[in-house]
Amino acid sequence: MKISLEQLGVTLGGQTILNGIELELPANKTVGIIGPNGSGKSTLLQCIYRVLRPTTGAVFIDGVKLERYSMRQSAQKMAVVAQHNYYNFDFTVQDVVLMGRSPHKRALERDNAEDYKIVEKSLAVVDMGGFEHRIFSTLSGGEQQRVILARALAQQTSCLILDEPTNHLDIKYQLQLMDIVCGLGCTVVTAVHDLNIAALYCDQLVAMQDGSIVGMGTPKELLTPEFIRNIYGVQASVMTDESGIVRIFYHPKNQSI
């Protein structure tokens, strides 16, 4: 699935959050959106998955303006793993993952045996098998995030949008989550804080600062010491290991390089 942004702008409370974003995201690749806090990463993703309506410009999915799709149609094309997921009711884990099947159901259509098989498989993929009858709100933050990923997998879309999906996860599950989503062979667009995770998993990076795009390229092209210093204000060394993966080493402020 191909996603394009044309002159995308967002103004909230008189403040410009996104400023004329022009971007074409390649199909079937993992694209990482990087940048410091407040750079506009989450706002950009929220425009793509329709939580926010842009003030100017538009999002296009496969060449069609996003607003021309019904909510059900766009949910059949993209699934979302957001940072925060709250439910006011005592839903079970199974209930939450079954929500991923709703875009494929007609009004009032009941869940069937195939839906439950998809839920079971999705939970197994994220190592949450056996949790079906646990109450979602009783789970740890990391467990909840894996259940939300299972819900996205159950949606069976050609695109996954992830807004800093590894924030609540320990390193094992950070790697597991990224292994899963990057192994799906679909279009993945993810905001990433950890530049080493971004370098390890992303085919392309889009760097943002103050609501604008300030760099694009592969991790090897973009993640230089100069770039990291200019965007994040920290000193770092960058090397490429024997497998061709970029590795970033940060330096304390008072340490000479």
C-alpha positions as CSV (number, residue, x, y, z in Angstrom):
1,M,0.0,0.0,0.0
2,K,1.3,3.4,-1.0
3,I,0.9,6.5,1.3
4,S,1.5,10.0,0.1
5,L,1.2,13.3,2.0
6,E,0.8,16.5,0.0
7,Q,1.3,19.9,1.7
8,L,0.1,18.5,5.0
9,G,-0.2,21.1,7.7
10,V,-1.7,21.0,11.2
11,T,-2.4,24.1,13.4
12,L,-3.7,23.5,16.9
13,G,-4.5,26.4,19.3
14,G,-2.8,28.8,17.0
15,Q,0.4,26.9,17.0
16,T,1.8,25.2,13.8
17,I,2.5,21.6,14.6
18,L,3.1,20.4,11.0
19,N,4.3,22.7,8.2
20,G,3.6,21.7,4.6
21,I,4.8,18.1,4.8
22,E,5.5,16.5,1.4
23,L,6.2,12.8,1.7
24,E,5.8,9.6,-0.3
25,L,6.1,6.4,1.7
26,P,7.1,3.3,-0.3
27,A,4.9,0.2,-0.3
28,N,6.0,-2.9,1.5
29,K,8.9,-1.2,3.3
30,T,9.5,-0.2,7.0
31,V,9.7,3.5,7.3
32,G,10.8,5.0,10.6
33,I,9.8,8.6,11.6
34,I,12.5,9.9,13.9
35,G,13.1,13.2,15.7
36,P,13.1,14.8,19.2
37,N,10.0,15.1,21.4
38,G,7.6,17.7,20.0
39,S,9.0,17.4,16.4
40,G,5.5,16.4,15.1
41,K,6.0,12.6,14.7
42,S,2.8,11.5,16.4
43,T,0.8,14.3,14.8
44,L,1.9,13.2,11.4
45,L,0.9,9.6,12.1
46,Q,-2.5,10.7,13.6
47,C,-3.3,12.4,10.3
48,I,-2.6,9.2,8.5
49,Y,-4.8,7.1,10.7
50,R,-7.5,9.7,10.9
51,V,-7.4,10.7,14.6
52,L,-6.6,14.3,13.4
53,R,-7.8,16.1,10.3
54,P,-5.1,18.2,8.7
55,T,-5.6,21.9,8.6
56,T,-4.2,22.1,5.1
57,G,-3.2,19.5,2.5
58,A,-4.2,15.9,2.3
59,V,-3.2,12.2,2.8
60,F,-3.6,9.8,-0.1
61,I,-3.8,6.1,0.1
62,D,-3.0,4.3,-3.2
63,G,-3.6,7.6,-5.0
64,V,-7.1,8.2,-3.4
65,K,-7.6,11.0,-0.9
66,L,-8.1,9.5,2.5
67,E,-11.3,11.3,3.3
68,R,-13.0,9.5,0.3
69,Y,-12.7,6.2,2.2
70,S,-15.2,5.3,4.8
71,M,-13.8,4.7,8.3
72,R,-14.5,1.0,7.7
73,Q,-12.7,1.0,4.4
74,S,-9.6,2.7,5.7
75,A,-9.6,0.3,8.7
76,Q,-9.5,-2.6,6.2
77,K,-6.3,-1.0,4.7
78,M,-4.4,0.0,7.8
79,A,-4.1,-1.0,11.5
80,V,-2.8,1.1,14.3
81,V,-0.7,0.4,17.4
82,A,-0.8,3.6,19.4
83,Q,1.1,4.7,22.5
84,H,-1.8,4.7,24.9
85,N,-4.8,2.4,25.0
86,Y,-7.4,2.8,27.6
87,Y,-10.7,1.0,28.0
88,N,-13.4,2.0,30.5
89,F,-14.9,-1.5,30.6
90,D,-13.5,-4.8,31.8
91,F,-12.8,-6.2,28.4
92,T,-11.0,-9.5,28.2
93,V,-7.9,-9.9,26.1
94,Q,-10.0,-11.9,23.6
95,D,-12.5,-9.1,23.4
96,V,-9.8,-6.6,22.6
97,V,-8.2,-8.6,19.9
98,L,-11.6,-9.4,18.4
99,M,-12.0,-5.7,17.8
100,G,-9.5,-6.1,15.1
101,R,-12.0,-8.2,13.1
102,S,-14.8,-5.5,13.2
103,P,-13.8,-3.8,9.9
104,H,-14.4,-7.1,8.1
105,K,-17.9,-7.5,9.6
106,R,-21.3,-6.2,8.5
107,A,-23.5,-4.4,11.0
108,L,-24.6,-6.7,13.9
109,E,-22.7,-9.7,12.3
110,R,-21.5,-12.0,15.0
111,D,-18.0,-13.3,15.5
112,N,-17.5,-16.8,14.0
113,A,-15.1,-19.7,14.3
114,E,-12.7,-18.2,11.8
115,D,-12.5,-14.9,13.8
116,Y,-11.6,-16.9,16.9
117,K,-8.9,-18.8,15.1
118,I,-7.4,-15.5,13.8
119,V,-7.5,-14.1,17.4
120,E,-5.8,-17.3,18.8
121,K,-3.1,-17.1,16.1
122,S,-2.5,-13.4,16.6
123,L,-2.0,-13.8,20.4
124,A,0.4,-16.7,19.8
125,V,2.5,-14.6,17.5
126,V,3.0,-12.0,20.2
127,D,3.6,-14.6,22.9
128,M,0.3,-13.9,24.7
129,G,-1.3,-17.3,24.1
130,G,-3.3,-18.4,27.2
131,F,-4.2,-14.8,28.1
132,E,-7.5,-14.8,26.3
133,H,-9.7,-14.6,29.4
134,R,-7.5,-12.2,31.4
135,I,-9.0,-8.7,31.9
136,F,-7.0,-6.3,29.7
137,S,-6.8,-3.6,32.4
138,T,-5.0,-6.0,34.8
139,L,-2.1,-6.5,32.4
140,S,1.2,-4.7,32.6
141,G,1.9,-1.9,30.2
142,G,4.1,-4.2,28.1
143,E,1.5,-7.0,28.0
144,Q,-1.1,-4.5,27.0
145,Q,1.0,-3.3,24.1
146,R,1.5,-6.8,22.9
147,V,-2.3,-7.4,23.0
148,I,-2.8,-4.2,21.0
149,L,-0.3,-5.5,18.4
150,A,-2.3,-8.8,18.3
151,R,-5.4,-6.8,17.6
152,A,-3.7,-5.1,14.7
153,L,-2.5,-8.4,13.4
154,A,-6.1,-9.7,13.6
155,Q,-7.2,-6.8,11.4
156,Q,-5.2,-8.4,8.6
157,T,-4.3,-5.2,6.7
158,S,-1.7,-4.3,4.2
159,C,-0.3,-1.5,6.4
160,L,0.6,-1.1,10.0
161,I,1.0,2.3,11.7
162,L,2.9,2.3,14.9
163,D,3.3,5.3,17.2
164,E,6.4,4.6,19.3
165,P,5.3,1.0,19.9
166,T,8.2,-0.2,22.0
167,N,8.0,2.5,24.8
168,H,6.6,0.2,27.4
169,L,8.5,-3.0,26.5
170,D,11.7,-4.5,27.8
171,I,14.4,-5.3,25.3
172,K,13.2,-8.8,24.6
173,Y,9.8,-7.7,23.5
174,Q,11.1,-4.6,21.8
175,L,13.0,-6.8,19.4
176,Q,10.2,-9.4,19.2
177,L,7.6,-6.7,18.3
178,M,9.9,-5.2,15.6
179,D,10.8,-8.7,14.3
180,I,7.1,-9.5,13.9
181,V,6.0,-6.3,12.2
182,C,9.0,-6.1,9.9
183,G,8.6,-9.8,8.9
184,L,5.0,-9.3,7.7
185,G,6.1,-8.0,4.3
186,C,3.6,-5.1,4.4
187,T,3.9,-1.4,4.6
188,V,5.0,-0.3,8.1
189,V,5.2,3.3,9.2
190,T,6.5,3.7,12.8
191,A,7.6,6.6,15.0
192,V,10.8,5.5,16.8
193,H,12.7,7.1,19.7
194,D,15.6,4.6,19.8
195,L,17.9,5.3,16.9
196,N,19.6,1.9,17.3
197,I,16.2,0.2,16.9
198,A,15.5,2.5,13.9
199,A,18.8,1.5,12.3
200,L,18.3,-2.2,13.0
201,Y,14.8,-2.5,11.5
202,C,13.9,0.4,9.2
203,D,14.5,0.5,5.4
204,Q,14.1,4.2,5.3
205,L,14.1,7.0,7.8
206,V,12.3,10.3,7.8
207,A,13.7,12.9,10.3
208,M,11.5,15.6,11.7
209,Q,12.2,18.8,13.7
210,D,9.8,21.6,14.6
211,G,7.0,20.2,12.4
212,S,9.1,19.9,9.2
213,I,11.0,17.2,7.5
214,V,14.8,17.8,7.8
215,G,16.2,14.6,6.4
216,M,15.4,11.4,4.6
217,G,17.4,8.3,3.6
218,T,18.6,4.9,4.7
219,P,19.9,4.6,8.3
220,K,23.5,4.5,6.9
221,E,22.9,7.7,4.9
222,L,21.1,9.7,7.6
223,L,22.5,8.7,11.0
224,T,25.9,10.5,11.0
225,P,27.4,12.0,14.1
226,E,26.8,15.5,12.7
227,F,23.1,14.8,12.0
228,I,22.6,13.4,15.5
229,R,24.3,16.4,17.1
230,N,22.2,18.8,15.0
231,I,18.9,17.2,15.6
232,Y,19.2,15.8,19.1
233,G,21.9,18.0,20.6
234,V,24.1,15.1,21.8
235,Q,27.5,13.8,20.9
236,A,27.6,10.3,19.3
237,S,29.9,8.0,17.5
238,V,28.5,5.9,14.6
239,M,29.9,2.7,13.2
240,T,28.8,0.0,10.8
241,D,29.2,-3.6,12.1
242,E,30.2,-6.6,10.1
243,S,26.6,-7.3,9.1
244,G,26.2,-3.8,7.7
245,I,24.0,-2.5,10.6
246,V,24.6,1.0,11.8
247,R,25.4,1.2,15.6
248,I,25.2,4.4,17.6
249,F,27.2,5.1,20.7
250,Y,26.3,8.1,22.8
251,H,28.8,10.1,24.8
252,P,28.3,12.0,28.1
253,K,28.5,15.7,27.8
254,N,31.8,15.9,29.7
255,Q,33.5,13.1,27.8
256,S,35.8,13.9,25.0
257,I,35.4,12.0,21.8
